[in-house]
């Protein structure tokens, strides 16, 4: 919070944090948006060509192992860690609109990365619809409320009006 406020105080129009691999709340500070984290937009680790040798060794895998073998070992064949938490596979793309150099509104377009899809299909962002979109947008509502930010849900889109 201190860093984000300092960046806005120093003249930044928008601050976007990252690192937690999951969404965090949104704050409007001095008329400027702070996105504390927008989670993951692409998760295609399972489809990379190689992993470092020590990654395989860590899980007792030999030189014939593939990245898919490594990820199965690390996730317990998708029974633990990031693979089983929807919050790591959902986020929103934020479209920030300005008018006369003042924040007009922010539209949140929910994105689903396909947690339950087969390995070759999951991790690619698609616009979420229906119940998945609502789940994502309601999460942003809850997390942003503590910052005094109101996220209205309009269909499959979240809207933050400048106040």
NUSEFI-765696 format. One record per residue: y, z, x of N, C-alpha, C in turn; residue in one letter. Coordinates in steps of 0.1 Angstrom, whole numbers, padded with zeros to 4 digits, always signed. Each point is the difference from the previous one (the first is absolute). Layout:
# residues N
YZXYZXYZXA;...
//
This chain:
# residues 163
-0012+0000+0008+0012+0000-0008+0013+0000+0009X;+0000+0008+0010+0011+0001+0009+0003-0014+0006X;-0010-0006+0006+0001-0013+0006+0005-0011-0010X;-0006+0000-0012+0004-0009-0010+0015+0001-0004X;+0004+0013-0002+0014+0003-0004+0009-0004+0012X;-0004+0003+0012+0009-0004+0012+0001-0015+0001X;-0011-0008-0003+0001-0014+0001+0010-0006-0011X;-0001+0006-0012+0010-0004-0010+0014+0004+0004X;+0002+0012+0005+0013+0005+0004+0006-0009+0011X;-0009-0006+0008+0004-0008+0011+0003-0015-0004X;-0003-0003-0013+0004-0013-0005-0012-0009-0005X;-0012+0005+0000-0011-0008-0005+0001-0001-0015X;-0004-0012-0005+0000-0002-0014-0012+0004-0007X;-0011+0000+0008-0014+0003-0005-0007+0007+0011X;-0008+0010-0003-0009+0006+0009-0014-0001-0005X;-0010-0005+0008-0014-0001-0004-0008+0007+0010X;-0007+0010-0004-0009+0008+0008-0014-0005-0001X;-0009+0003+0009-0014-0004+0000-0008+0009+0009X;-0012+0001-0002-0009+0007+0009-0010+0008-0007X;+0002+0004-0012-0010+0008-0007-0010-0008-0007X;+0001-0014+0000-0009-0009-0007-0002+0003-0015X;+0010+0006-0005+0001+0002-0015+0014+0001-0004X;+0002-0002-0013+0014+0000-0005+0006+0014+0000X;+0013+0000+0002+0007+0013-0001+0012-0003-0010X;+0008+0010-0003+0011-0001-0009+0011-0009+0005X;+0009-0003-0010+0012-0008+0003+0012+0009-0003X;+0010+0000+0009+0012+0007-0002+0012-0010+0000X;+0010+0003-0008+0012-0007+0001+0010+0010+0006X;+0004-0003+0012+0009+0008+0008+0013-0007+0003X;+0011+0005-0005+0013-0006+0002+0000-0015-0004X;-0007-0003-0011-0001-0013-0006-0009-0010+0008X;-0008+0006+0008-0009-0009+0008-0015+0005-0001X;-0009-0009-0002-0014+0004-0002-0007+0005+0013X;-0008+0010-0001-0009+0005+0010-0014-0001-0005X;-0008-0008+0006-0014-0001-0004-0008+0008+0011X;-0004+0012-0004-0007+0008+0010-0013-0006+0005X;-0007-0008-0008-0011-0008+0005-0004-0009-0011X;-0003-0012+0003-0005-0010-0010-0014-0003+0003X;-0007+0009+0007-0015-0002+0001-0004-0012+0008X;-0011-0006-0004-0006-0011+0007+0002-0013-0009X;+0003-0011+0007+0001-0012-0007-0011-0010+0002X;-0007+0002+0011-0012-0008+0004-0010+0009+0007X;-0012+0000-0004-0010+0008+0006-0013-0009+0003X;+0001-0008+0010-0011-0008+0003-0007+0003+0013X;+0000+0013+0003-0006+0005+0012-0015-0005+0001X;-0006+0000-0011-0015-0003+0000-0003-0015+0004X;+0010-0008+0000-0002-0014+0003+0005-0004+0014X;+0004+0009+0009+0004-0003+0013-0012-0004+0009X;+0003-0008+0010-0011-0005+0008-0007+0010+0009X;+0008+0010+0006-0006+0010+0009+0007+0013-0002X;-0006+0010+0005+0006+0014+0002-0002+0004+0014X;+0008+0009+0005-0002+0005+0014-0014+0006+0002X;-0006-0002+0012-0013+0005+0002-0002+0014-0003X;+0010+0009+0003-0001+0014-0002-0001+0003-0015X;+0005-0008-0008-0001+0002-0015-0015+0000-0004X;-0007-0010+0006-0015-0001-0003-0007+0012+0006X;+0003+0003+0012-0007+0011+0007+0002+0013-0008X;+0012+0002-0005+0003+0013-0008-0010+0002-0011X;-0004-0011-0006-0009+0001-0012-0015-0004+0004X;-0003+0000+0013-0014-0002+0004-0004-0015-0002X;+0009-0009+0000-0004-0014-0002-0001-0007+0013X;-0009-0009+0001-0003-0008+0012+0009-0012+0001X;-0002-0008+0011+0008-0012+0002-0002-0011-0010X;-0010+0000-0008-0003-0010-0010+0008+0003-0013X;+0006+0012-0001+0007+0004-0013+0012-0009-0002X;+0002-0001-0013+0012-0008-0005+0011+0009-0004X;+0012-0005-0002+0011+0009-0006-0005+0006-0014X;-0007-0008-0008-0005+0005-0013-0009+0012+0002X;-0009-0001+0011-0008+0012+0003+0008+0012+0003X;+0010-0002+0008+0009+0011+0004+0007+0006-0012X;+0005-0008-0009+0007+0005-0012-0010+0007-0010X;-0012-0005-0001-0010+0006-0008-0003+0014+0006X;-0002+0001+0013-0003+0013+0006+0012+0010-0001X;+0012-0005+0002+0011+0009-0001+0003+0005-0015X;-0003-0009-0009+0003+0004-0014-0012+0005-0007X;-0012+0002+0007-0012+0004-0007-0004-0010-0011X;+0001-0013+0004-0002-0011-0010+0008+0002-0013X;+0013+0002+0003+0010+0001-0011-0002+0012-0009X;-0004+0011+0006-0001+0013-0007+0010+0011+0004X;+0008-0003+0010+0010+0010+0005+0012-0007+0006X;+0010+0007+0002+0012-0005+0007+0008-0009-0009X;+0007-0009+0006+0009-0009-0006-0006-0009-0011X;-0013-0004+0003-0007-0009-0009-0002+0005-0014X;+0001+0013-0002-0003+0006-0014+0013+0006-0007X;+0011-0002+0006+0013+0005-0006+0009-0012-0004X;+0001-0001-0014+0008-0011-0005+0014+0000+0005X;+0006+0011+0003+0014+0000+0005+0002-0008+0013X;-0011-0002+0007+0001-0008+0012-0001-0015-0003X;-0004-0003-0012-0002-0014-0004+0009-0005-0010X;+0011+0008-0003+0010-0004-0010+0014+0004+0006X;+0009-0008-0004+0014+0002+0004+0009-0008-0009X;+0013-0002+0004+0009-0008-0007+0009-0007+0010X;+0004-0012-0004+0010-0008+0008+0013+0004-0007X;+0010+0004+0008+0013+0004-0006+0009-0012+0002X;+0006-0004-0011+0011-0011+0001+0013+0007-0003X;+0008+0001+0010+0013+0007-0001+0011-0010-0003X;+0007+0002-0011+0011-0009-0004+0014+0007+0002X;+0009-0008+0006+0013+0005+0003+0010-0009-0008X;+0011+0006-0004+0011-0007-0006+0013+0005+0005X;+0008-0009+0006+0013+0004+0006-0002+0012+0010X;-0011-0002+0008-0003+0010+0011-0004+0013-0005X;-0003+0001-0013-0005+0013-0005-0014-0002-0006X;-0008+0010+0001-0013+0000-0005+0000-0002-0016X;-0007-0010-0004+0000-0003-0015-0013+0006-0006X;-0011-0004+0006-0013+0006-0005-0011-0003+0010X;-0011+0007-0002-0012-0003+0008-0011-0003-0010X;-0008-0010+0003-0011-0003-0008-0013+0002+0009X;-0009+0007-0006-0013+0003+0007-0011-0008-0006X;-0005-0009+0008-0011-0009-0005-0013+0006+0006X;-0008+0005-0009-0012+0007+0005-0011-0010+0006X;-0006+0005+0011-0009-0009+0007-0014+0008+0001X;-0011-0008-0002-0013+0006+0002-0007-0008+0011X;-0006+0007+0009-0007-0006+0011-0015-0001-0002X;-0005+0003-0012-0014-0003-0003-0010+0009+0006X;+0002+0013-0001-0009+0010+0007-0015-0003-0003X;-0003-0003-0012-0014-0001-0004-0006-0014+0002X;+0008-0009+0004-0005-0014+0002-0009-0001+0013X;-0008-0010+0001-0008-0002+0012+0008-0002+0012X;-0005+0004+0011+0007+0000+0013+0009-0012+0003X;-0005-0012-0003+0007-0012+0003+0012-0003-0009X;+0000+0007-0011+0011-0002-0010+0010+0012-0001X;-0004+0012+0004+0009+0011-0001+0010+0000+0011X;+0011+0007-0002+0011+0001+0010+0011-0010-0002X;-0002-0010-0008+0011-0010-0003+0008+0004-0012X;+0013+0000+0002+0009+0005-0011+0001-0010-0011X;-0001+0006-0013+0002-0008-0012+0008+0009-0009X;+0009-0006-0008+0008+0008-0010-0010+0007-0009X;+0002+0013-0002-0008+0008-0009+0005-0002-0014X;-0009+0001-0010+0003-0002-0014-0006+0011-0008X;+0004+0002-0012-0006+0009-0009-0001+0015+0005X;-0012+0006-0002-0002+0014+0004+0002+0002+0015X;-0004-0009+0009+0003+0002+0014+0015+0000+0003X;+0007-0009-0006+0015+0000+0002+0006+0013-0005X;-0004+0005-0011+0005+0012-0006-0003+0012+0009X;-0012+0001+0005-0004+0010+0010+0009+0001+0012X;+0002-0012+0006+0009+0000+0011+0014+0004-0003X;+0006-0006-0011+0013+0003-0004+0002+0015-0004X;-0010+0006-0006+0001+0014-0004+0000+0009+0012X;-0008-0004+0010+0000+0007+0013+0014+0000+0006X;+0007-0012+0001+0013+0000+0005+0010+0008-0009X;-0002+0000-0013+0008+0009-0008-0001+0015+0004X;-0012+0004+0001-0003+0014+0004+0006+0004+0013X;-0002-0009+0010+0004+0003+0014+0015-0001+0001X;+0006-0008-0007+0015-0002+0001+0008+0010-0008X;-0006+0006-0010+0007+0010-0008+0006+0011+0008X;-0008+0005+0010+0005+0011+0009+0013-0003+0007X;+0002-0013+0002+0012-0005+0007+0012-0003-0010X;-0003+0003-0013+0010-0003-0010+0001-0015-0004X;-0011-0007+0004+0000-0015-0003-0009-0002-0012X;+0006-0008-0010-0008-0003-0012-0005-0014+0001X;-0013-0002-0002-0007-0013+0000-0004-0002-0014X;+0006-0010-0006-0004-0004-0014-0010-0011+0001X;-0010+0000-0009-0010-0010+0000+0003-0010-0011X;+0001-0012+0004+0002-0011-0010-0011-0010+0002X;-0010+0001-0008-0012-0009+0001-0007+0003+0013X;-0002-0009+0008-0007+0002+0013+0009+0001+0012X;+0013+0005-0003+0010+0000+0010+0007+0014-0001X;+0003+0006+0012+0008+0012+0000+0015-0004+0002X;+0009+0007-0006+0014-0003+0002+0008+0013+0003X;+0007+0000+0011+0009+0011+0004+0014-0006-0002X;+0008+0005-0009+0013-0004-0002+0010+0008+0009X;+0009-0007+0006+0010+0008+0008+0008+0008-0009X;+0003+0012+0004+0007+0009-0008+0012+0005+0005X;
//
